[in-house]
């Protein structure tokens, strides 16, 4: 059965089904990470790559700026895998945590470890009742979609302030140091997680070529103001190298106003080993989901991503990897002549259709026209003929004309 057949092989309650109404990506990531812990990377990829069959688009589009690297990528039929730190959006793949909640939990943990919790209130400790009040106080982590879930609870700041107001100076200073250390440790841990190396290549999922031609914003942002080009890839497993790795790493991006966050409780559990934070499954899952989540203001990109771990990307030279077959190439309406000609020649040699986009005279839209090597030769012929016609020496002019006609019509 084709991966694009309308009938599903799974029940609608199964996230592998095209008819699943929930967030299938979240379920895939959860099970994928669990499997990594038990089966390892290779077996997990072999098992899970087919779980996406019914969710894959027919085509993916990728924009390229007009650089020599873009041309080489086209000619080698590879894609470059970049790090999120180089993306144009600083919040892209930006793992977040609520620092004050972490500091609160760190404070309570250290007070408990150092026997500063007593049955009754004292000037140099907190009571079990006060411990419960701080632990039960609400902070920003208790907000859900901008809505505060706290009923009659006081904020963490007000609770700590009111309790510590009645403590002696030494205890106040001690507690303040703990809160400060908690914030510092939180930032150190989150910075360590943000520095994790993933390699990513970005694509757009347009429903057809017309949608590509309508999205002038993408042409402006990622094809250098229409001076670059866009490749249309066919999602076909035939002759695809590393298909299990690629399909396992392909995800659609979710656009939302809610920032993905790591739970303070989960982050508190993590410890450093030889300067590197040892991650648990929960944090790994959240981190992967962060890589597939962007602000809703980027929704016009209709983005899919190929995400590879640092471990997987090491197998590919210069962070490039062979991708799906190229179905067509669209040239920006401002593309320079030399680049245009090189791409048309490449398309002719590989049997790939090349289309030149032009601006519409009627609306904010692009049109496309098929380009082939015959037309390219014709254009070159007339350009050279125009130059020859400007020569004043009639005998020399006729000589060059004869050579030109012989060259183009052997």
N, C-alpha and C positions, 0 to 999 in steps of 0.2 A: 504493500500500500504506500502511495506517495505521502510525503510528509505534509502535503498541502491538500489532501483529500478532506472534504468537509466532515465526513463521518469520523467520530473519535473512537479510539481503541480503549478508552478509559471512561469510567463513570464520571459524571459532572462534578462529583464531590472529590475526585482525585485531582491533585494539582497538576498532574501530567496532561490532563485533558484540556483541549482548546476551549472547552465550554466551562472551565472552572472560573468562578466569579471572584475569587479572592486574589491575594497577592502570591502568585505561584513562585515568584523569585525568592521570597522569604522562606517558603517551605523547602525549596530546592537547596538553598544555602544551609539551612539547619541540618537537613539530612546529609548533605555533602560533607560538611565539617565533621559530623558524627562518624561518617564512614571513613574519613581520613584517619581518624584515631584508631580504627579497628582494622581496615583493609589496606591502608597505605595509599599513596598518591596514584600509582599506576593502575591498580585494581579498581579504585574509586572512579577514575576517569573512564575506564573501560565499561563500567556498569552504568554510570550516570549520564554519559553523553547522549544516550538515546532517550533520556527522560524529557528532553526539550523538543523532540521532533515536532510536536503539534503547536509549539509556540514560536518557532523560528519564522521570520519573514521570508518572502520569496526573494527579495533583493535587499542589499544594503548599499548605501551610497557614502563615499568618502571624498571630502574636498582636499585639494592640494594647492599650496601657494606656488608661484612660478619660480622655483629654484632648481638648481642642478640635482639636488637630493630628491626632489619630487620626480624629476624625469628619470633618474636612476631607479627609483622605487617602482615606477611604471614599467620601465624596460625589463627589470628583474622580476616583475610581478610579485613584489613583496610589500609588506607594510611595516612601518616603524613603530616600536613600542616605547612610549615615553613614560616619565614618572609624573605623578600628580602634582609634584612641586613645580613643574614647568607649565601647568595649565594656566589659561587666562583668568580663571575664576579662583581667587585665593581660598574660597570656602569649599572648593571641590575636593571631595574625599577628606574632609576636615573632621576628624574624630573629636567629639565634644564630651564634656563632663561638667557637672555642676560643682564648682570648687567649694562653695560654702557648705554644701551637704557633706562633701568628703571631709572637710575640716572638722565638722561636727562629729562624724563617725570616728575620725582619728582621735579627737579629744576624748571621747568616751572610752575608746579602746585603751588608750594610754593611762587614763585615770584608773581603769580597772586593773591593768597590768601592774600598776605601782601602788595598789592597795589604797587608793584615795577615795574609795566608796565605802561608806559606813552605814550602819543601821539607822543612826540618827544624824541630824544636821550638826556640823561643827564648823568653826571658822577656817579650818585647814583641810576640809574634805567636803564631798557632797554626799547626801543621803541617797538611799535606794529610791526614795520618792523623787528627789531632784534629778537623779539619773534618768528615771522614767520620763519626767517632764521634758528634759532636753531631747531624749531619744524620740519622743512623740511629737515634738514641735515640727511645724511645717516649714519647708524651704522651697526653692524654685523647682527642685526635682519632683515635688508633689504636684506640679502643674501638668495638666493633660490638655494638649491643644489650646493652650492659653487660658485654661480654666483651672482655678486653684481648688484642689481637693483637700480641705482641711477642717471642715465643719466648725467646731468651736476652739480649735487648737491655736495657740499663739505662735508667732514666727520664731524661728531659731534665734535670731538676733535678740529679740525682746526677752525670750526665755532665759538665755545665758546672761544677759545684762541684769535681769532682776534677781537671779540666783547668786551671781558673783558679787553683787553689790554688798551683800552681807558677809563676805568672806574677808579674811585678813590679807594684808598686802602681799605676803610671800605666796599665798595660794593664787591670788589674782595674777601675779607676774608669771607664776608657773603655768597657769592655765592659758594665759596669753601666748606664752612661748609654744605651748602645744598646738594652739590654733595656727600660729605662724608656720610651725614645722609641717602641719597637716597641709596647708596651702602649697608650701614648697614641694612636698613629696608628691602631691597631686599633679602639679605642673611638670615635675620630672617624669612621672609615669606617662602622662598623656603625650608629652613630647617624644618619649621613647616609642610609643605606639604610632604617632604620626610619622615617625621616621622610617617605619617599616617600608621596605622596597617592594612595590608592585609595579608592574609594567602594563601600560594600558594603551590601546588604540581605539579611537572613537569613530563612530559611523552614524548615519541617519537612516531611519526607516520611513521612507516616503511611500505612500500607497501606489504611486505611479510616477512617470516622468513629468507629468503636468505639475504635480505638487513640487517637484524639484525646481521647475522653471518659475514657479510662483514665489519661492522662498528666496527673495533677493537678499535678505538679511544674512543667511548662511553664506551666500556667495561673497558678500562683503567682508564678513568676519574671517572666514577660513580659506577663501580663495583669493586673498589680497585684492579686495575691491574688484572682483570679476576678472583679474588678470591671470588667475590660475585655471585649474580644471577640476572636474569631478568624475570619479570612477564609479560605475555601477557594477556591483558584484552579484553574481548569480549564486544563490545558496544551494549548491549541488555538491554532494559528497564524492562524486566521481573524480578520481585522480587528485584528491585532496590529501596532501601530506599532513601528518599529525592531527587528523580529523577529531580524534577523541579529546585531545588537549584543547583544540580550538573551540569545539562545540561546548565542552564543559565550561569554558571560560567566557562564553558569550552571554551577556545579560542586557535586558532593556533597562533604561534609567527611569527611576520613579521621581516625579516632580512633586514637591510638597513644601508647605510653609513651616513644617515641624522639623527641627534639626535633630538628626539621629544622635543619641547620647549613649555613652557607656554608663551603666549603673555604678554609683559611688560604692555600693556594697561590693560589687564584683571587682572594681578597681582596687579597693582596699585589700582584697585577698591576695593580690599579685605581689610577688617578691622579686627582687633583682638577684640574678645569678651571674657573677663575673661581669657586672656592669650592664647586663641585658635583662630586660623584663621578661619573665617566664609567663606566657599567656595561657589562659584556660579556654575551653571551648566557647563559653559565653561571650568572652571579649573578642575572640576571632570571628564569631558570627556577626557581632555588631559592627566590627571593622569592615568586613566584606559588604555588609548592607550599606555602610556609609559610602563605599566606592560606587554603589549603584543608586545613590540618592543625590538629587540636586534641588536647588531652589526652584520654585514654580515659575520664576521669571525666565527660566531657560527652556520652557516647554516647547517652544517653536523648533527646537533642535531635533525632536523625535529621536533621541539618541539611543543607540545600542553600543555596548562596549565589549571589547575583548580584554579580559583581565587575567594576567598571568602572575604567579608569585615569582619572587626573585629566584627561587630554586628552579622553577620551570624555565624562566627566561635565560638562564645561564647556558642552556643548550643551543642557543641561536646566536650566530656571530653578529656583532654590532647592533644587537637588539632589533633585528629584522626577522620576519617570518613569512613563509609562503602562505597566501590566503586563498579564498575561493576564486574561481575563474572570473576573469573580467568579461562582462557582457557588452558594455558600451562605455564610451568616454565622451563627456560633454565639455566643450571648451568655453571658457569665460568670454563674455562679449567684448572684453578689453584685452584679450590675450595678445601678446606680441607675436609678430609674424614668424620669427625663427622657431619659437617654441611650438606654435601651431603647426608648422610644417613638419617638425620632428615627430609630433604626436600622430599626425595623419600618416606619415610614412610607417611608424610603428604599428598603427592599426591595420594598415594594408598588409604588412608582413605577417601579422598574427591572425588575420581574419576577424578583427574586432571593429565594430561600427564606431565611427567618430562623428559627433554632431557639433556644429558651431552654433552657439547661442547668440541671439541678437535681441536688441531692445524692441519692444512693441511700440508702435506709434499711437496706439489707442488706449492702453491701460498699463498699470504697474505690473508688467509681466514680461517674461522672456519667451522668445520663440526659438526653435531649434531646426537646423537644416543639416541633412546628411552630407558629409564631406568624404571624398574618396581621392585616391592618388591620381586619377585621371584629371580631375579638376585642378589639383595642385600643379600638375605638369602644364596644364593649359594656362593657369595664372602666371607661372614662371615664364612661359613662352612669350606672353604678351608684355610682361614687364621688361624682358630683354629686348623685345622688338621695339618698344617705346624708346629705350636708350639708344638703340642703333639708329632709329629714325632721326635722332638729334645730331648725328654726325654730318658734317658739311661735305666731306670728300665723297662724291657719288660712287666712284669705283670701289673705294674701301667699304662704303656702306653696303653695296650690293654683295661684295665678298662675304661680309659678316652675315648678311641675310641668308645667303646660300648655306653657310655653315650651320646657322641656327635651324633652318628648315631640315637639313640633313640630320642634325642631332635629335630633333624631336620627331622626325618621321623617317627613321632609318630604312 
